[in-house]
């Protein structure tokens, strides 16, 4: 089954709800048509396409909830999945955090769909892969990469009259290019909603140049350094930190935003407190021209621009309807990012400055340029301390110029400390569906060396 129009999706879910005998029923419909191509050692290795639609039905009796899933849409199959959800609900214990489904909602108009991406076919993917492979061959380098595009739709509809529909597109490309002897490695990634912005050849040139420039890195003593972090080196740390900003976790003493005061009347969290450099502004915005999202949350609540950190101050914290009601606070939903185990991360936007990466390097007396961080793992959730490795191009800067490549480091750092040690912010760039600026950070901690390239 291909992408459903708003009209067809509504008609299907009306059929589902007509079969329901529950006190309330909610339907979630997610579908995609996607394609991909993968290459390694300068040769395409796999290519494929996927088309699927999944329906989840949630039935409720009192505070008992049951869910069932199907990807068959005959009347018989729909009756079966509705009956199964009702059967499971009857067997379930009461949910102590149950919240009733919402009624009709109003949503902002968003621009998440682009025909340029929806029109991508196998030839387009092959030409994109060839642009990267041909460049590598010409420079006597070895490339591997992955490109995929998707057209997705999401629908939420329930027995109280709520109906939400969104259609969106995305295209993602990443490549690792190495020297033939494996001593130099470069990496690049690009992602957009609009495929007309994707330039695989230009992106691959960056990875190719880093591969050449990073060969035979010198060992530099571990310690605290001024670093210039490209967006790929900071996006995951910032995303992880945002994921830990949940109000409930803070109220229950489980996060870096927990207030540890012994005063029983003191706030349980750090909402309203300055936690970062005053230049730090983090927000989500469904209407963003660079990172648009569906205009609703997973429960169908409407979402609009939300400032999470403003001038370094924590201004909002994600929660859910139950916790907002329990604590007498405002419900702050986040945009829908996909269901199930593999739902995506939030499209965070971080304000930056006006300098380009080249200008930041030029204005650095001594420092280290980091292309990206990987294998990031938590050390201490309370302080948001993480460890991981630099990879695919780490360079020593001296007197405004890249002097030579260096061996990779293991780092031990917290994004909280990182965002308090800002020297300069550059122009934000889209990465992993976020807008993140390159940033110059003082006293970034490298704990040991790594021989990996």
C-alpha positions as CSV (number, residue, x, y, z in Angstrom):
1,X,0.0,0.0,0.0
2,X,1.4,3.4,-0.9
3,X,1.0,6.8,0.8
4,X,-2.5,7.5,1.8
5,X,-4.1,10.9,1.1
6,X,-5.7,12.7,4.0
7,X,-9.2,11.8,2.6
8,X,-8.4,8.1,2.2
9,X,-6.7,7.8,5.6
10,X,-9.7,9.4,7.3
11,X,-12.1,7.0,5.5
12,X,-10.1,4.0,6.6
13,X,-10.0,5.0,10.2
14,X,-13.7,5.8,10.2
15,X,-14.2,2.2,9.2
16,X,-12.0,1.1,12.1
17,X,-13.9,3.2,14.7
18,X,-17.2,1.9,13.4
19,X,-16.2,-1.6,14.5
20,X,-15.2,-0.4,18.1
21,X,-17.3,-1.3,21.1
22,X,-14.9,0.2,23.6
23,X,-15.6,3.2,25.8
24,X,-13.0,5.1,23.7
25,X,-10.9,4.1,20.8
26,X,-7.8,5.7,19.2
27,X,-6.2,4.8,15.9
28,X,-2.6,5.5,14.8
29,X,-1.7,5.0,11.2
30,X,1.9,5.3,10.0
31,X,3.2,4.6,6.5
32,X,6.2,5.1,4.3
33,X,7.6,4.6,0.8
34,X,11.4,4.7,0.9
35,X,14.4,3.8,-1.1
36,X,18.1,3.4,-0.4
37,X,21.5,2.6,-1.9
38,X,24.7,1.5,-0.1
39,X,28.2,1.3,-1.4
40,X,31.6,0.2,-0.1
41,X,35.1,0.0,-1.5
42,X,33.9,2.2,-4.4
43,X,31.3,-0.3,-5.5
44,X,27.5,-0.4,-4.9
45,X,26.7,-3.3,-2.6
46,X,23.0,-3.1,-2.0
47,X,19.9,-1.1,-3.1
48,X,16.3,-1.4,-2.2
49,X,12.9,0.0,-1.7
50,X,10.3,-0.3,1.1
51,X,6.6,0.3,1.2
52,X,4.5,-0.3,4.3
53,X,1.6,1.0,6.4
54,X,0.9,0.0,10.0
55,X,-2.3,0.5,12.0
56,X,-2.3,0.6,15.8
57,X,-5.7,0.4,17.6
58,X,-6.0,1.4,21.2
59,X,-9.2,0.5,23.1
60,X,-10.1,1.6,26.6
61,X,-12.6,0.5,29.2
62,X,-12.4,2.7,32.3
63,X,-8.6,2.8,33.0
64,X,-7.9,-0.5,31.2
65,X,-6.1,-0.1,27.9
66,X,-5.2,-2.6,25.2
67,X,-3.5,-2.1,21.9
68,X,-3.2,-4.3,18.8
69,X,-1.4,-3.8,15.4
70,X,-2.0,-4.8,11.8
71,X,-0.9,-4.0,8.3
72,X,-3.9,-5.7,6.7
73,X,-6.9,-3.5,5.8
74,X,-9.8,-5.7,4.7
75,X,-13.0,-5.4,6.8
76,X,-12.3,-8.8,8.3
77,X,-8.7,-7.8,9.3
78,X,-9.9,-4.4,10.8
79,X,-12.6,-6.2,12.8
80,X,-10.0,-8.6,14.1
81,X,-7.5,-6.0,15.2
82,X,-10.2,-3.9,17.0
83,X,-11.6,-7.0,18.7
84,X,-8.0,-8.0,19.8
85,X,-7.3,-4.6,21.3
86,X,-10.6,-4.8,23.2
87,X,-9.8,-8.3,24.4
88,X,-6.4,-7.2,25.7
89,X,-8.0,-4.1,27.4
90,X,-10.4,-6.4,29.3
91,X,-7.4,-8.4,30.6
92,X,-5.3,-5.5,31.5
93,X,-5.0,-4.0,35.0
94,X,-6.0,-0.4,35.6
95,X,-3.4,2.1,34.5
96,X,-2.8,4.4,37.5
97,X,-1.5,7.1,35.1
98,X,-4.4,6.8,32.6
99,X,-5.4,10.0,30.8
100,X,-8.5,10.2,28.6
101,X,-8.1,10.7,24.8
102,X,-8.4,14.3,23.5
103,X,-11.2,15.8,21.5
104,X,-10.8,17.8,18.2
105,X,-7.7,20.0,18.0
106,X,-6.5,22.8,15.7
107,X,-3.0,22.5,14.1
108,X,-0.6,24.9,12.5
109,X,0.2,24.6,8.8
110,X,3.6,23.2,8.2
111,X,5.8,22.6,5.1
112,X,7.2,19.1,5.7
113,X,6.5,17.6,2.2
114,X,8.6,18.3,-0.9
115,X,7.9,16.9,-4.3
116,X,11.6,16.9,-5.2
117,X,12.2,14.2,-2.6
118,X,9.0,12.2,-3.3
119,X,10.1,12.0,-7.0
120,X,13.4,10.3,-6.2
121,X,13.8,7.0,-8.0
122,X,16.5,4.3,-8.5
123,X,18.3,6.3,-11.2
124,X,18.6,9.4,-8.9
125,X,20.1,7.3,-6.2
126,X,22.5,5.6,-8.6
127,X,23.7,8.9,-9.9
128,X,24.2,10.2,-6.4
129,X,26.3,7.2,-5.4
130,X,28.3,7.5,-8.6
131,X,29.1,11.1,-7.9
132,X,30.7,10.1,-4.6
133,X,32.4,6.9,-6.0
134,X,33.8,8.6,-9.1
135,X,35.3,11.4,-7.1
136,X,37.0,8.8,-4.8
137,X,38.3,6.8,-7.7
138,X,39.7,9.9,-9.4
139,X,41.6,10.9,-6.2
140,X,42.7,7.2,-5.6
141,X,40.7,7.0,-2.4
142,X,38.3,4.4,-1.1
143,X,34.7,5.4,-0.4
144,X,31.7,3.9,1.4
145,X,28.4,5.5,1.9
146,X,24.6,5.3,2.4
147,X,21.8,7.3,0.9
148,X,18.1,6.9,1.7
149,X,15.0,8.9,1.1
150,X,11.5,8.5,2.5
151,X,8.0,9.8,2.0
152,X,6.0,9.2,5.2
153,X,2.6,9.9,6.5
154,X,1.1,9.8,10.1
155,X,-2.5,9.9,11.1
156,X,-4.1,10.0,14.5
157,X,-7.9,9.7,14.9
158,X,-10.1,8.8,17.8
159,X,-13.7,8.3,18.9
160,X,-13.9,11.8,20.4
161,X,-13.4,13.5,17.0
162,X,-9.7,14.2,17.0
163,X,-8.1,13.9,13.6
164,X,-4.4,14.8,12.8
165,X,-2.7,14.2,9.5
166,X,0.9,14.9,8.3
167,X,2.9,14.0,5.2
168,X,6.6,14.6,5.1
169,X,9.7,13.8,3.1
170,X,13.4,13.4,4.0
171,X,16.7,12.5,2.2
172,X,19.8,11.5,4.1
173,X,23.4,10.9,2.9
174,X,26.6,10.0,4.7
175,X,30.0,8.9,3.4
176,X,33.3,7.7,4.8
177,X,36.3,8.2,2.4
178,X,39.7,6.8,3.2
179,X,43.2,6.7,1.7
180,X,44.1,3.5,0.1
181,X,46.5,2.6,2.9
182,X,43.8,3.3,5.5
183,X,45.9,5.9,7.3
184,X,43.6,8.8,6.5
185,X,39.8,9.0,6.9
186,X,37.2,11.7,6.2
187,X,33.5,11.7,6.8
188,X,30.5,13.8,5.9
189,X,26.7,13.8,6.3
190,X,23.9,15.8,4.8
191,X,20.1,15.6,5.4
192,X,17.2,17.6,4.1
193,X,13.4,17.5,3.6
194,X,14.0,19.0,0.1
195,X,16.1,16.8,-2.1
196,X,16.9,19.8,-4.4
197,X,19.3,20.9,-1.7
198,X,21.3,17.7,-1.7
199,X,24.7,17.9,-3.4
200,X,26.4,14.6,-2.9
201,X,29.5,15.5,-5.0
202,X,30.2,18.7,-3.0
203,X,29.7,16.8,0.3
204,X,32.0,14.0,-0.8
205,X,34.7,16.5,-1.7
206,X,34.8,17.5,2.0
207,X,35.2,13.9,3.2
208,X,37.9,13.2,0.5
209,X,39.9,16.3,1.4
210,X,39.8,15.3,5.1
211,X,40.9,11.8,4.2
212,X,44.0,13.2,2.5
213,X,44.7,15.8,5.2
214,X,44.2,13.4,8.2
215,X,46.8,10.7,7.1
216,X,49.6,9.9,9.5
217,X,48.3,11.9,12.5
218,X,50.7,12.9,15.2
219,X,50.2,12.1,18.8
220,X,49.2,15.0,21.1
221,X,49.2,14.7,24.8
222,X,45.7,14.3,26.3
223,X,44.4,17.1,28.5
224,X,42.1,20.1,28.3
225,X,42.1,22.0,25.0
226,X,40.3,24.7,23.2
227,X,38.3,22.9,20.5
228,X,36.3,23.8,17.4
229,X,33.5,21.3,17.3
230,X,31.9,20.8,13.9
231,X,28.1,20.3,14.2
232,X,28.6,16.5,13.9
233,X,30.8,16.6,17.0
234,X,28.2,18.2,19.2
235,X,24.7,17.3,17.9
236,X,24.5,14.0,19.8
237,X,25.7,15.4,23.1
238,X,23.1,18.2,22.8
239,X,20.3,15.9,21.8
240,X,21.2,13.5,24.7
241,X,21.0,16.5,27.1
242,X,17.6,17.5,25.7
243,X,16.4,14.0,26.2
244,X,17.3,14.3,29.9
245,X,15.4,17.6,30.4
246,X,12.1,15.7,31.1
247,X,10.2,17.4,34.0
248,X,9.3,14.1,35.7
249,X,12.8,12.8,35.8
250,X,13.9,16.1,37.3
251,X,11.1,16.2,39.9
252,X,11.9,12.7,41.0
253,X,15.6,13.5,41.5
254,X,16.9,11.6,38.5
255,X,18.4,14.3,36.2
256,X,20.8,17.2,36.0
257,X,17.8,19.5,36.4
258,X,16.8,18.1,39.7
259,X,16.8,20.6,42.6
260,X,18.7,18.9,45.5
261,X,17.6,21.4,48.1
262,X,16.7,19.9,51.5
263,X,14.0,22.6,51.9
264,X,10.7,20.7,51.4
265,X,9.1,23.9,49.9
266,X,11.8,24.5,47.4
267,X,11.1,23.7,43.7
268,X,11.8,20.2,42.7
269,X,13.5,21.2,39.4
270,X,15.6,24.0,38.0
271,X,13.0,25.5,35.7
272,X,13.7,29.2,35.3
273,X,17.4,28.9,36.4
274,X,20.3,29.9,34.3
275,X,22.2,26.7,33.4
276,X,24.3,27.7,30.3
277,X,26.1,30.6,28.6
278,X,23.7,33.4,27.8
279,X,24.2,32.8,24.0
280,X,22.6,29.3,24.3
281,X,19.1,29.2,22.8
282,X,17.5,25.8,22.1
283,X,14.0,25.5,20.6
284,X,11.8,23.3,18.5
285,X,9.5,24.7,15.8
286,X,7.2,22.8,13.5
287,X,7.1,25.8,11.1
288,X,10.9,26.1,10.9
289,X,12.1,26.5,7.3
290,X,15.1,24.3,8.0
291,X,13.8,21.6,10.3
292,X,10.0,21.4,10.0
293,X,8.1,18.7,11.9
294,X,4.5,17.5,12.3
295,X,2.4,20.1,14.1
296,X,1.2,17.6,16.7
297,X,2.6,15.4,19.5
298,X,2.2,11.6,19.7
299,X,-1.0,12.0,21.7
300,X,-2.5,14.4,19.1
301,X,-1.9,17.6,21.1
302,X,-1.0,20.6,18.9
303,X,2.6,21.9,19.1
304,X,4.1,25.2,18.1
305,X,7.4,26.8,18.6
306,X,8.7,26.0,22.1
307,X,11.8,27.6,23.7
308,X,13.5,25.1,25.9
309,X,16.6,27.2,26.8
310,X,16.5,31.0,26.3
311,X,19.6,33.1,26.9
312,X,21.0,30.2,28.9
313,X,17.9,29.9,31.1
314,X,15.8,26.7,31.2
315,X,12.4,28.1,30.2
316,X,10.4,24.9,29.5
317,X,10.7,21.2,30.3
318,X,9.0,18.3,28.3
319,X,6.4,16.4,30.3
320,X,3.2,14.5,29.6
321,X,-0.4,15.2,30.4
322,X,-0.5,13.0,33.5
323,X,2.6,14.6,35.1
324,X,1.4,18.1,34.3
325,X,-1.9,17.4,36.0
326,X,-0.3,15.7,39.0
327,X,2.1,18.6,39.6
328,X,-0.3,21.4,38.6
329,X,2.0,22.6,35.8
330,X,1.5,23.3,32.1
331,X,1.6,20.4,29.7
332,X,4.5,20.9,27.3
333,X,4.4,18.4,24.5
334,X,7.1,17.8,21.9
335,X,6.6,17.2,18.1
336,X,5.9,13.7,16.9
337,X,9.1,12.0,15.7
338,X,7.8,8.5,14.8
339,X,6.5,5.6,16.7
340,X,7.9,2.4,18.1
341,X,11.5,1.5,19.0
342,X,13.1,3.4,16.1
343,X,11.3,6.7,16.5
344,X,13.6,9.6,15.6
345,X,15.1,12.3,17.8
346,X,13.7,15.8,18.2
347,X,14.5,18.4,15.6
348,X,16.4,20.8,17.9
349,X,17.4,24.3,16.7
350,X,20.3,26.1,18.4
351,X,21.0,29.7,17.6
352,X,24.6,30.5,16.5
353,X,26.7,33.4,15.4
354,X,27.9,34.8,12.1
355,X,31.3,33.2,11.6
356,X,32.0,30.4,9.1
357,X,34.1,27.4,10.2
358,X,37.0,28.8,8.3
359,X,36.8,32.1,10.1
360,X,36.6,30.3,13.5
361,X,39.8,28.5,12.6
362,X,41.5,31.7,11.5
363,X,40.6,33.3,14.8
364,X,42.1,30.5,16.9
365,X,45.6,30.8,18.3
366,X,45.9,27.2,19.5
367,X,43.2,24.5,19.4
368,X,41.9,21.3,18.0
369,X,39.4,20.9,15.1
370,X,37.0,17.9,15.7
371,X,35.1,16.5,12.7
372,X,32.8,14.3,14.7
373,X,32.4,12.2,17.9
374,X,31.2,8.6,17.9
375,X,30.6,5.7,20.2
376,X,29.2,8.1,22.7
377,X,28.2,6.4,26.0
378,X,27.0,7.9,29.4
379,X,29.2,7.9,32.4
380,X,27.0,9.9,34.9
381,X,23.4,10.7,34.0
382,X,23.1,13.2,36.9
383,X,25.9,15.4,35.5
384,X,25.4,14.4,31.9
385,X,29.0,13.2,31.7
386,X,29.7,11.2,28.5
387,X,32.7,9.5,27.0
388,X,33.5,8.6,23.4
389,X,36.0,9.1,20.6
390,X,36.9,11.6,17.9
391,X,37.0,10.2,14.4
392,X,37.5,10.8,10.7
393,X,39.6,14.0,10.9
394,X,41.1,15.6,14.0
395,X,43.5,18.5,13.5
396,X,45.8,20.7,15.4
397,X,45.3,24.5,14.9
398,X,48.1,27.0,15.5
399,X,48.0,30.7,14.7
400,X,44.8,30.5,12.7
401,X,45.8,27.6,10.5
402,X,45.5,23.9,10.5
403,X,49.1,22.8,11.2
404,X,48.9,19.0,11.1
405,X,46.5,16.0,11.7
406,X,46.6,14.4,15.1
407,X,45.7,11.0,16.4
408,X,42.2,10.6,17.8
409,X,41.3,11.1,21.4
410,X,38.9,9.6,23.9
411,X,36.9,12.4,25.5
412,X,35.2,12.7,28.9
413,X,32.8,15.7,28.8
414,X,29.4,17.0,29.7
415,X,27.3,19.1,27.3
416,X,26.4,21.2,30.4
417,X,30.0,22.2,30.9
418,X,30.5,22.4,27.2
419,X,27.7,24.9,26.8
420,X,29.1,27.0,29.7
421,X,32.6,27.2,28.1
422,X,31.6,28.7,24.8
423,X,34.0,31.1,23.2
424,X,32.4,31.5,19.7
425,X,29.4,30.2,17.9
426,X,29.4,29.9,14.1
427,X,26.6,29.7,11.5
428,X,24.1,26.9,12.3
429,X,24.0,24.0,9.9
430,X,21.5,21.2,9.5
431,X,22.6,17.8,10.8
432,X,20.5,14.9,12.0
433,X,17.3,16.9,11.4
434,X,18.7,19.6,13.8
435,X,20.2,23.0,13.3
436,X,23.5,23.2,15.2
437,X,26.3,25.7,14.9
438,X,30.0,24.9,14.9
439,X,31.3,26.1,18.3
440,X,34.6,27.0,19.8
441,X,34.8,25.6,23.4
442,X,37.5,26.1,26.0
443,X,38.8,23.4,28.3
444,X,37.3,20.4,26.5
445,X,38.6,17.3,28.2
446,X,40.5,14.6,26.2
447,X,41.4,11.7,28.5
448,X,43.5,9.4,26.3
449,X,44.7,8.6,22.8
450,X,43.2,6.3,20.3
451,X,44.9,4.6,17.4
452,X,41.7,4.3,15.3
453,X,41.4,6.6,12.3
